[in-house]
């Protein structure tokens, strides 16, 4: 990202790298704000709405569902026992990783803002930073037109409002983009640090070890290195300083995950408490791609609220295939394994959970740049769908 900004032509380069993402962010967030306010104003039964986190509606519309769990971590730390509340039976905040609420707690301490507003500040700052960084990274990989499309897609894709809400998606997106960028350029320790931060934001972050390994192989295991034979070449790679830096970068996210697991064991007696607690949300392990076939096999019985996730899973699968076709091995590996892991728990919330998997949007942006007419035809569909979902988000619909 830094090299791109420095090499760009003066003010024009900074405008392309920073102002366009900022403009896309502001326009899209303003539109979502208006939709959310109108939705609340038209609410039929406001007494039944239970997620009241702020007395100003223009702020309160950005918090619902899991927001309460992040606030509980900020206010009282991690639970010692599962919930006995009939609204959250057998659930606990062990399911949520600590970095996002910790960053919000720092903001609250430094600024005096409420915990809820601090969560929103962290989310929006991280989303802006992620847009700028992914724009720069996509320019390097696919060109400036693809970079603009990638930013636009992130701002209007169905579910994009979550990036500005009191959820951890935008924080995780930032660390995903940063890890991939640093690994692609061979900055292993920086990549390891960002991957560790991703892990502390979501357990899903440990999957970043896969693209890091792919990038290392692509950069270091080359024909000249292997000229003397596989064994000799392998020993040369393993004995290099770059391998030591890579090994350290791999160790950092492992230590981050291990540290949180040790904390959970001390708190709950279960190293994998963040996994086992998922059953309380109705998530159980299943064959991953059986979820892709369910909407077809159960067409007339398939729940309406799961259709956004089904469509997102189908589109993501197609993008994985395109990444392989274009030999974007690191991105393809992360995207495919990430999607597979998500689908093992079924389709619930998949359309939201795939949002921080940056390679999907970079690949989609490159396709839109190649076929702009198709992109322009799909754009109104995405905008209208996102408007509908933002309406439902502001009203607390059970889609997420």
N, C-alpha and C positions, 0 to 999 in steps of 0.2 A: 504493500500500500504506500509506504513512504517513498520507495523508489519511483513509483508511478507518479506521485504528486510532484516530486522533485524534477523529473524528466519532462513533465508536461510543459507546454509552452506558456510560461508566465501566468498572467491573470486568467487567460482562457482555459488553461489546464485546471486551475483551482475551481473555476466556475463549473466545468464539466464534472469534476470529481466531488464537489461539495454542494454547490447550489442546486443542481438537478435533484439529488436525493432529498435535500431539504424541502424543495418545492413540492415534490411528490408526497412527502410526509405531511406537510402542512395542508395541502388540498384534500388529501384522503382523510386525514383526521378531522378536519373541519366538517366534511360531509358526514362522517360517522357521528360526530357530536350532534349535529342537527337531527339526524335520524333517531338517535337515542333519546334526545329531548322530546321530540314529537311522540315517540313511542310511549314514554312515561306520561306525557300529557294526556294521551288517549287511553291510558290503562283503565280497564273496566273495574277491577277490584283491587285498588291500591292497598287495602287493609291486609290482603293475603300475601303481599310481597314481603319477604322476610329478610332480604339482604340490604339492610340500611347501614352503610358505612360512613356516610357523610351527609350533613344537612343541606348541602348544595347539590342539586340534582345533576348539574353538568359534571360534577366529579363522581357522584355516587353511581352513575350508569356504568362506570368502568370496573365495578366490582361485583362478583357473583360467584356462587359455588365454591371453588377451591380457594378463593380469596380469604375466606375465613380461616382456613388451615394455616396459611402463611401468617396471618395476623396472630394466630394463637402461638406460633413459634416465636414471633417477636415479643409477645407480651409475657408468656409464661414458660418458654422453652419447650422441649419435647415432652410428650405425655409419658407418664409412668404406667398407665393402664389404658385399655381401650375404652371408648366412649359408651356410656350407658344412656345417653340421650336418645329418645325414640326416633329423632330425625337423622341421627348419624350412628346407628347401631353397630357396635363392634369395630368402628373405625377409629383411627388414630393418626396424628400428624407425622408418624414415622414414615409414611409414604412419600413425604416431601423432603427434598434435600436442603441443606442449610444455607447455601451461599446467597441466594436471592433475598431471603428475609434478613440475613446478616448485613448485606449491603444497604438494605432499606433502613435497618436499625442505625447504621452509621449516619445515613442522611438525616434521620430523625434527630439524632443526638447533635449533629452539627448545625442544623437549621431550625430546630424547634417545631418542625412540621409534625402532623399526626402520623401515626404508623401507616394508615391507609394511603395518605397522600404521598408519603415517602416511597411506598411500593410503586405508585404510579410514576413518580419522578425517575426511579431506577429503570423501570420498564421503558419509558419513552426515551431517556438518554441512551440506553443500550440499543434501542431500535434505530435511532438516528445514526449512532456509530456503526451499527451493523450495515445499514444501507450504504453509507459512505465506503466502508471497507469492501463490501461485496461488489459495489460498482467498480472499484479499482481492480479487484481480483478478476472480475469478468472481462474487463477491458483487456487484461493481459492474456486471458485464455481464449476469448471469443470475439473481441473487438468492441468498439464503443457503442454500436447500435444494440448489440446483445446486452450490454451493460445497462442501457436505459430501459430496455424491456424487462430485464431482471428486477430492477428497482420498482418499475410500475407494477409488475406482477406481485411482488411482495406487499405492495400497498393496497392492492384491490382484490387479491385472491380471496375466495370465500374463507372466512375465519381470520382475516388480517387484523380485525379489531382487537384480537387477543394480544397482539404485539404491544398495544398501548394500554392494556388493562392490567389489573393487579394479579398477573400470572407471570410465570418464569420463562415463557417462550422467547421473548426478545433477548433476555440475558443469555440464554442458552444459544440462541442464534449467533450472537456476537462472538462467543467463544468457539463455536463451530467454524465460523468463517475465518477467525484468526488462526486457529490450529491448522486448517487446511492451507492457508496462505503461507504460514511460516514453514510448514513441512514441505510444501512444494518448492520453496526457495532454499531448503537445506538448513534452516535455522532451528536446529533440533531442540535446544534447551528452551527457546521461546515457545516452540510448538508444544513441548512437554508441559510447560507452565500453564499455557492456555487450555490444554487438554485436562489438566488437573482441576482448573477452575470449572471447566465444563462438567466434569465428574461430580464436583461438589454442588453443581446446580441441578443435575439430573443423573441418575445412574446410567442412562443411555449414553452419557459422555464417554464411558469406557470403550465404546465401539470406535472411537476416533483412533485407537491404537491400530486398527486395520488399515485405514488410508495412510497413516504415518509409516507403517511397515512397507506398504506398496511404493510410496514415494522414495523410501530409502533404497529399495531394490532397484527402482528405475534410475536413481541418481548414481549409485555406487557399484552395482553389479553390471558392468558393461563388458562388451567383447574384449577390449584390450586387457582388462583385468583377468579375464578367464583364458587368455591366450596360452598360458603355460599349463592349463588344466583346471578342472573344477576344484580339486582339493587345494591346489596352490593358490588359486584365485580367491577361494573362500577364506583361506588363512590370511591372505593379504587384506581382505576387507575387514575381517574380525580383529586384526591387529592395528587397524588405523585409528587415529584420533576421532575421526568422524563416527566410527562405530561406537566408541566410548560415549560420545555426545548423544548418539541415538539411543544407546542403552539407558543413559541417564534420563532421557526424555520419556522413555517408556516406563521407567520406574516411578516417575512423579505421579501420573494419574493412578497408578496401581496403589501407591501409598495413600493418595487422597481417598480412594474408595475403601481401602483397608482401615484407615483411620476412622471413617464414619461408621463402618461395620463394627469396629471395636467399641465405639461409643454406644451404638445401639445394643450391643451385647451387654454392656454394663448397665444400660437403662432398662432393657426388656428381657435379657437372657437369651436373645436370638440374634445371631450375626446377620441373618437375612430377614430381619423384621420388616424392612421396606419392601420385600417381595411377598412374604406371607400375608401381610396386611391387605394386599390387593384383593384378596377374596371377599373382603367386606364391601368392596365396590362391584362385586359380581364378575371380576376378571379371573378366569381360570385358563390354564394352558390348553392349547389345542393345536392341531395341525395348521401351520400358518396360512397356507394358501387355500385351505378349505373356506376361509372367510371370503375369498374372492368369488367363489362359486355360489355361496349362499343366496345372494340376491337373485341369481338366475334360477336356481333350483327351487327357491321358495318365493317366486315372483309375487304371487298374490297375498302371501302371508308375511312378507318381509316388512319389518317395522319402518314406518315413514321416517322416523328420526335418524335412522342409520343410513339412509340413502346418501347424504353428503359424504360420509366416511367411505361408503362403497365406491362412489365415483372417484374420490380422492385416491383410493387404493388402486383402482384400475389405471388412472392416469399416471400414478407414481410407477406402477409396474412397466408401463409403456416407456416412460422416461429412462428407467433402468436399462431397458433393452437398447435404447438409442445411445446411452452412455457407453455401453459395451461395443456397439457398432462403431462408435467414433473413437474407441480405444482410450477413453478417459478412465483408466483402470482404477485409480485411487477413488475418484468420485463414485464410480459404479459400485465398487466394493462397499463403501460406506452406505450408499443409498440402498443397495439391495439387502445388506445385512440388517440395516436399521429398519427397513420396511418389514422384513421377515420377523424380526423380534417384536415389532408392534402388532403384527397380525396374529402372533401366537396367543394374544389375549383377546382376540376377536376384533370386531369393527368399532366397538365403542370408543368414541372420541378420536378415531384415527385421523379424520380430516384436520383436527387441531394439532395432533401430536406430530404429524409429518411436516408442519410448517417450519420448524427450525432446521430441517435437513436441507441445507443450502444448495447442494448440488442439483436438486430437483429444479430449483428456480433458475439456476445458471444455465442448465441444459434447456429448459423451457424458453428462457430468454434468447438463447442462440437460435432456436427453431423459429421463434417469432421474428427475429431479425432476418432470417432466410425467407420466410413467407409472411411478410407484413400484412397482406390482405387477410390472411387467415387470422392473424393476431388481432387485427382491427375488428373482424367479425366476432371473435370470441370475447373481446374486451367488454362490450355491453352486457353480455350474459354473466360474466364474472362480477361486474359491478352491481347488477341487479340482485344476483344471488347473495353477494356480500351485504348489500343493503337489507335484504330480508333477514339474514342471520344476525346483523347488528340490531335490528328491531327485536328479534327474539332474545338476544343477549340482554338488552336493556330491560326486558320483561321477565327474565329468568327462566326461559324455556329449557326443558330438560334435554338439550341436544349435545351438551359438552361433556 
